[in-house]
Amino acid sequence: MTDEVEVPDGDEEGDGLPVFTTKGAVQTAALIVLLIVAIYFLLPKLAGFGDAIGMLGDANPVYVGVAIGFCILSFITYIALFRAVVGGESFPITWNEAYQINMAGFAATLLFSAGGAGGVVLTYWALRQGGMERRDVGTRMVAFIVLHYLFYPLAIVVFGILLGTGVLHGSTTVSLTFVPAGIALIVMLLGGALALVPTDIERRIDGFAKRHTGVKFLARLSTVPAMVADGTRAALHLVSHPSRAGLAVVGAVGFWAANIGILWASFKAFGIAIPLGVVVMGFFIGMVANLIPFVPAGVGAVDAGMIGTFVLFGFPEEQVFAAILIYRLVAFWLPIPPGVAAFFQLRKTVKGWKQEGLPIDRPPRPSMIEEIL
């Protein structure tokens, strides 16, 4: 990495930060209300689920408490991953600063009208305000995203095969085991292929653009594949050296494990015994609905996706509906208030950076991510 640090965009603390607008807030709120009404009130009646909402009063409070504990653990592991990969040791943000960035980003994903990318925009803003240059921000965020989501398709491949072959107890239906595993394997291979992009791709494209008229724009675009490739290689290198990058790997695996723990506890709250392989596959298959565009943070889509998946696995509709409702309340809605609070804390923290010194100026401590990048 270069030692020359580019000054963050703008002179004011709020420059480049997503802002709340009345129109955006009203549109987001209206869409969320419509989705909640459709999923939690209309769907049960149309599908004949019965009094699924009324079952919430029967939830075992002990397991609801366990679900909340797993929720807290999921954020701890996520923040650990972020601090290890994105923060790095030459950008030594504290645990509290990492908490503020990530919790604020979580809330921004839902509350900001940014095509579902509010959390990414806010994180970029925070890192730039902390003194990190654009290219470094992009590369580190790519590495973070790749490492974070690498274990998603990997879990589907492993548990899909184990379920499909009968090694793990649960459904052996091909459409719920081998088909998702095959799709996940293709996604992994395509993602891994990004690491094969030549390290000098930026120089090659720049040279080509200089030799040919009318393609000058390629020189500007060349930074994108180069940055994505660098970030992908960094993430894969971390995975291949877990003994030296333990915090990053533990954070990545721990986040998904904790979320699955929330779902498991939500089913147990209603006395539903669900095999490990089924809860893992049901979680990851249902979460695919989060990719549906124009739905803020997957509100409604993820709920419906998970409900449908576990119904296909053969569990009673009423119990599945109630369990997924508990899961979403704990994993999604419960963290939003502290996320909003963290947003305002982060603004204050960034203002303090301007007065007391940027994170990039703190004494560096070499780490593995620094060696890779």
C-alpha positions as CSV (number, residue, x, y, z in Angstrom):
1,M,0.0,0.0,0.0
2,T,1.1,3.5,-0.6
3,D,2.1,5.7,2.4
4,E,0.4,8.7,0.9
5,V,-3.0,9.3,2.3
6,E,-5.6,11.2,0.4
7,V,-7.6,13.7,2.4
8,P,-11.3,12.6,2.9
9,D,-13.9,14.1,0.6
10,G,-15.4,17.4,1.8
11,D,-14.5,19.7,4.7
12,E,-17.6,19.0,6.8
13,E,-18.2,15.9,8.9
14,G,-21.5,15.2,7.1
15,D,-20.2,15.4,3.5
16,G,-21.0,12.2,1.5
17,L,-23.1,10.8,4.3
18,P,-26.5,9.4,3.4
19,V,-29.2,11.7,4.8
20,F,-32.8,11.1,6.0
21,T,-35.2,12.7,3.6
22,T,-38.9,13.1,4.3
23,K,-39.8,11.5,1.0
24,G,-37.4,8.6,1.4
25,A,-38.5,8.0,5.0
26,V,-42.2,8.0,4.1
27,Q,-41.7,5.6,1.2
28,T,-39.6,3.2,3.2
29,A,-42.1,3.3,6.1
30,A,-45.1,2.7,3.8
31,L,-43.4,-0.2,2.1
32,I,-42.4,-1.8,5.4
33,V,-45.9,-1.5,6.8
34,L,-47.4,-3.0,3.6
35,L,-44.9,-5.9,3.7
36,I,-45.5,-6.6,7.4
37,V,-49.3,-6.5,7.0
38,A,-49.0,-8.8,3.9
39,I,-46.6,-11.3,5.5
40,Y,-47.8,-11.4,9.1
41,F,-51.6,-10.9,8.8
42,L,-52.8,-11.6,5.2
43,L,-50.6,-14.5,4.4
44,P,-51.6,-16.6,7.4
45,K,-55.3,-16.2,6.6
46,L,-54.8,-16.9,2.8
47,A,-52.6,-19.9,3.5
48,G,-54.9,-21.3,6.3
49,F,-52.1,-21.1,8.9
50,G,-54.7,-20.5,11.6
51,D,-53.9,-18.4,14.6
52,A,-50.1,-18.3,14.1
53,I,-49.8,-14.8,15.6
54,G,-51.7,-16.0,18.7
55,M,-49.0,-18.7,19.2
56,L,-46.4,-16.1,20.1
57,G,-47.7,-16.0,23.6
58,D,-46.8,-19.7,23.9
59,A,-43.1,-19.1,23.2
60,N,-40.8,-20.4,25.9
61,P,-39.1,-17.3,27.3
62,V,-35.9,-19.2,28.1
63,Y,-35.3,-20.0,24.4
64,V,-36.3,-16.5,23.4
65,G,-33.6,-15.3,25.8
66,V,-31.2,-17.8,24.1
67,A,-32.1,-16.4,20.7
68,I,-31.3,-12.9,22.0
69,G,-27.9,-14.1,23.3
70,F,-27.1,-15.6,19.8
71,C,-28.1,-12.2,18.3
72,I,-25.6,-10.4,20.4
73,L,-23.0,-13.0,19.5
74,S,-23.7,-12.5,15.8
75,F,-22.9,-8.8,16.0
76,I,-19.8,-9.4,18.1
77,T,-18.4,-11.8,15.5
78,Y,-19.4,-9.5,12.6
79,I,-17.7,-6.6,14.3
80,A,-14.6,-8.8,14.9
81,L,-14.5,-9.7,11.2
82,F,-14.9,-6.0,10.2
83,R,-12.1,-4.9,12.6
84,A,-9.8,-7.6,11.5
85,V,-10.2,-7.1,7.7
86,V,-11.5,-3.6,7.0
87,G,-10.0,-1.8,9.9
88,G,-6.6,-3.5,9.7
89,E,-3.8,-2.5,12.0
90,S,-2.6,0.5,10.0
91,F,-6.2,1.8,10.4
92,P,-6.6,0.8,14.1
93,I,-10.1,1.7,14.9
94,T,-11.3,0.7,18.4
95,W,-13.9,-1.9,19.2
96,N,-16.3,0.9,20.0
97,E,-15.7,2.7,16.7
98,A,-16.1,-0.6,14.8
99,Y,-19.4,-1.2,16.7
100,Q,-20.7,2.2,15.8
101,I,-19.8,1.8,12.1
102,N,-21.4,-1.6,11.8
103,M,-24.5,-1.0,13.9
104,A,-25.1,2.3,12.1
105,G,-24.6,0.5,8.8
106,F,-27.2,-2.1,9.8
107,A,-29.8,0.5,10.4
108,A,-28.8,2.4,7.3
109,T,-29.5,-0.6,5.1
110,L,-33.1,-0.4,6.1
111,L,-33.6,3.3,6.7
112,F,-31.7,5.0,3.9
113,S,-33.1,5.1,0.4
114,A,-30.0,3.8,-1.5
115,G,-31.2,0.8,-3.4
116,G,-30.5,-1.4,-0.4
117,A,-26.9,-0.3,-0.2
118,G,-27.3,2.3,2.6
119,G,-25.0,0.3,4.9
120,V,-22.2,0.1,2.3
121,V,-22.5,3.8,1.6
122,L,-22.3,4.7,5.3
123,T,-19.3,2.4,5.9
124,Y,-17.5,3.9,2.9
125,W,-18.2,7.4,4.3
126,A,-16.9,6.4,7.8
127,L,-13.7,4.9,6.5
128,R,-13.0,7.9,4.2
129,Q,-13.6,10.3,7.0
130,G,-11.1,8.3,9.1
131,G,-8.4,9.0,6.5
132,M,-8.4,5.8,4.4
133,E,-7.9,6.4,0.7
134,R,-10.5,5.4,-1.9
135,R,-8.7,2.4,-3.4
136,D,-7.8,1.0,0.0
137,V,-11.4,1.3,1.2
138,G,-12.7,-0.5,-1.9
139,T,-10.2,-3.3,-1.7
140,R,-10.7,-3.9,2.0
141,M,-14.5,-3.9,1.7
142,V,-14.3,-6.4,-1.2
143,A,-12.1,-8.6,1.0
144,F,-14.5,-8.2,3.9
145,I,-17.6,-9.1,1.7
146,V,-15.9,-12.1,0.1
147,L,-14.7,-13.5,3.4
148,H,-18.0,-12.9,5.0
149,Y,-20.1,-14.6,2.3
150,L,-17.6,-17.3,1.4
151,F,-19.0,-19.6,4.1
152,Y,-22.6,-19.1,2.9
153,P,-22.3,-21.2,-0.3
154,L,-19.8,-23.5,1.4
155,A,-22.3,-24.4,4.1
156,I,-25.0,-25.1,1.5
157,V,-22.6,-27.4,-0.4
158,V,-21.5,-29.3,2.7
159,F,-24.9,-29.7,4.4
160,G,-26.7,-30.2,1.1
161,I,-24.5,-33.2,0.4
162,L,-24.7,-34.5,3.9
163,L,-28.5,-34.3,4.0
164,G,-28.9,-35.7,0.4
165,T,-26.7,-38.7,1.1
166,G,-28.5,-39.4,4.4
167,V,-25.4,-38.8,6.6
168,L,-27.3,-36.1,8.5
169,H,-30.9,-36.7,9.6
170,G,-33.5,-34.8,7.6
171,S,-35.0,-34.5,4.2
172,T,-33.2,-36.2,1.3
173,T,-35.3,-34.4,-1.3
174,V,-33.1,-33.5,-4.3
175,S,-34.6,-30.1,-4.8
176,L,-33.8,-29.2,-1.2
177,T,-30.3,-30.8,-1.0
178,F,-28.3,-31.5,-4.1
179,V,-29.8,-28.8,-6.3
180,P,-29.0,-25.9,-3.9
181,A,-25.6,-27.5,-3.3
182,G,-24.9,-27.6,-7.0
183,I,-25.9,-24.0,-7.5
184,A,-23.8,-22.9,-4.5
185,L,-20.8,-24.7,-5.9
186,I,-21.1,-22.9,-9.2
187,V,-21.3,-19.6,-7.3
188,M,-18.2,-20.4,-5.3
189,L,-16.3,-21.3,-8.5
190,L,-17.3,-18.2,-10.3
191,G,-16.4,-16.1,-7.2
192,G,-13.1,-17.8,-6.9
193,A,-12.3,-17.1,-10.5
194,L,-12.0,-13.5,-9.7
195,A,-8.7,-14.3,-7.9
196,L,-7.3,-15.4,-11.3
197,V,-7.5,-11.9,-12.7
198,P,-3.9,-10.9,-13.4
199,T,-2.4,-8.7,-10.8
200,D,-1.3,-6.3,-13.6
201,I,-4.7,-6.1,-15.2
202,E,-4.9,-2.3,-14.5
203,R,-1.6,-1.7,-16.3
204,R,-2.6,-3.9,-19.2
205,I,-5.9,-2.1,-19.7
206,D,-4.3,1.3,-19.3
207,G,-1.8,0.4,-22.0
208,F,-4.4,-0.8,-24.3
209,A,-6.5,2.4,-23.8
210,K,-3.4,4.5,-24.6
211,R,-2.8,2.7,-27.9
212,H,-6.4,2.9,-29.2
213,T,-8.5,6.0,-29.6
214,G,-12.1,6.0,-28.4
215,V,-11.5,3.6,-25.4
216,K,-10.0,6.0,-22.9
217,F,-12.8,5.3,-20.5
218,L,-11.4,1.7,-20.1
219,A,-8.4,3.2,-18.2
220,R,-10.8,4.6,-15.6
221,L,-12.9,1.5,-15.4
222,S,-9.8,-0.8,-15.0
223,T,-9.5,0.0,-11.3
224,V,-12.8,-1.9,-10.7
225,P,-11.6,-5.4,-11.8
226,A,-8.2,-4.8,-10.2
227,M,-9.7,-3.8,-6.9
228,V,-12.2,-6.7,-6.9
229,A,-9.4,-9.2,-7.7
230,D,-7.1,-7.8,-5.0
231,G,-9.8,-8.0,-2.4
232,T,-10.8,-11.5,-3.4
233,R,-7.2,-12.7,-3.3
234,A,-6.8,-11.1,0.2
235,A,-9.9,-12.9,1.5
236,L,-8.8,-16.3,0.2
237,H,-5.3,-15.8,1.6
238,L,-6.8,-15.1,5.0
239,V,-8.8,-18.4,4.8
240,S,-5.8,-20.3,3.7
241,H,-3.8,-19.1,6.8
242,P,-6.4,-19.3,9.6
243,S,-3.7,-19.7,12.3
244,R,-2.4,-16.2,11.4
245,A,-5.8,-14.7,10.7
246,G,-7.9,-16.3,13.4
247,L,-10.0,-13.3,14.3
248,A,-11.2,-12.8,10.7
249,V,-12.0,-16.5,10.1
250,V,-13.7,-16.9,13.5
251,G,-15.7,-13.8,12.9
252,A,-16.9,-14.9,9.5
253,V,-17.9,-18.4,10.6
254,G,-19.2,-17.2,13.9
255,F,-21.6,-14.7,12.4
256,W,-23.4,-17.4,10.4
257,A,-23.3,-19.9,13.2
258,A,-24.8,-17.4,15.6
259,N,-27.6,-16.5,13.2
260,I,-28.4,-20.2,12.7
261,G,-28.4,-20.4,16.5
262,I,-31.1,-17.7,16.6
263,L,-33.2,-19.7,14.2
264,W,-32.7,-22.9,16.1
265,A,-33.7,-21.3,19.4
266,S,-36.8,-19.7,17.8
267,F,-38.0,-23.2,16.8
268,K,-37.1,-24.6,20.2
269,A,-39.2,-21.8,21.8
270,F,-42.3,-23.6,20.4
271,G,-41.0,-27.1,21.2
272,I,-40.1,-27.9,17.6
273,A,-37.2,-30.4,17.3
274,I,-35.4,-29.6,14.1
275,P,-32.4,-31.5,12.8
276,L,-29.1,-29.5,12.5
277,G,-28.8,-30.1,8.7
278,V,-32.4,-28.9,8.1
279,V,-32.1,-25.8,10.2
280,V,-28.8,-24.9,8.3
281,M,-30.2,-25.6,4.8
282,G,-33.5,-23.9,5.6
283,F,-31.7,-20.8,6.9
284,F,-29.4,-20.4,3.9
285,I,-32.1,-21.3,1.2
286,G,-34.6,-18.9,2.8
287,M,-32.0,-16.1,3.0
288,V,-31.6,-16.2,-0.7
289,A,-34.8,-14.1,-0.8
290,N,-32.7,-11.2,0.6
291,L,-31.4,-10.8,-3.0
292,I,-34.8,-9.6,-4.3
293,P,-34.3,-6.0,-5.4
294,F,-36.3,-3.0,-4.2
295,V,-37.2,-4.6,-0.9
296,P,-35.5,-2.7,2.0
297,A,-33.2,-5.1,3.8
298,G,-35.3,-8.1,2.7
299,V,-38.3,-7.1,4.8
300,G,-41.0,-9.6,4.1
301,A,-39.1,-11.4,1.4
302,V,-36.8,-13.2,3.8
303,D,-39.7,-14.0,6.1
304,A,-41.7,-15.5,3.2
305,G,-38.6,-17.3,1.9
306,M,-37.9,-19.0,5.2
307,I,-41.5,-19.9,5.9
308,G,-41.9,-21.5,2.5
309,T,-38.6,-23.4,2.8
310,F,-39.4,-25.0,6.2
311,V,-42.9,-25.8,5.1
312,L,-41.3,-27.7,2.1
313,F,-39.1,-29.5,4.6
314,G,-42.4,-30.8,6.1
315,F,-42.9,-28.8,9.3
316,P,-46.4,-27.6,10.3
317,E,-47.2,-24.2,8.9
318,E,-48.5,-22.6,12.1
319,Q,-45.4,-23.5,14.0
320,V,-43.0,-22.5,11.2
321,F,-44.7,-19.1,10.9
322,A,-44.5,-18.4,14.6
323,A,-40.9,-19.5,14.8
324,I,-39.8,-17.4,11.8
325,L,-41.6,-14.4,13.3
326,I,-39.6,-14.8,16.5
327,Y,-36.4,-15.2,14.5
328,R,-37.0,-12.0,12.5
329,L,-38.0,-10.0,15.6
330,V,-34.8,-11.0,17.4
331,A,-32.3,-11.0,14.5
332,F,-33.7,-8.0,12.5
333,W,-36.1,-5.7,14.3
334,L,-34.5,-5.8,17.8
335,P,-31.1,-4.4,16.7
336,I,-32.6,-1.5,14.8
337,P,-33.0,0.9,17.7
338,P,-29.4,0.5,18.9
339,G,-28.4,0.8,15.2
340,V,-30.1,4.2,14.9
341,A,-28.5,5.3,18.2
342,A,-25.1,4.2,16.8
343,F,-25.6,6.3,13.7
344,F,-25.8,9.5,15.8
345,Q,-22.9,8.3,18.0
346,L,-20.8,7.7,14.8
347,R,-21.4,11.3,13.7
348,K,-20.1,12.5,17.0
349,T,-17.1,10.2,16.8
350,V,-16.2,11.4,13.3
351,K,-16.4,15.0,14.5
352,G,-14.0,13.9,17.3
353,W,-11.6,12.5,14.7
354,K,-11.4,15.9,13.1
355,Q,-10.3,17.5,16.4
356,E,-8.2,14.7,18.0
357,G,-6.6,13.0,15.0
358,L,-7.7,10.5,12.4
359,P,-7.5,6.7,12.9
360,I,-5.1,6.5,9.9
361,D,-2.7,8.7,11.8
362,R,-2.5,6.3,14.8
363,P,0.6,4.2,15.4
364,P,0.5,1.3,12.9
365,R,0.8,-2.3,14.0
366,P,1.5,-4.7,11.2
367,S,-1.0,-7.5,10.6
368,M,-1.6,-10.1,8.0
369,I,-4.1,-8.1,6.0
370,E,-1.5,-5.4,5.7
371,E,1.0,-7.9,4.3
372,I,-1.5,-9.1,1.7
373,L,-2.7,-5.7,0.5
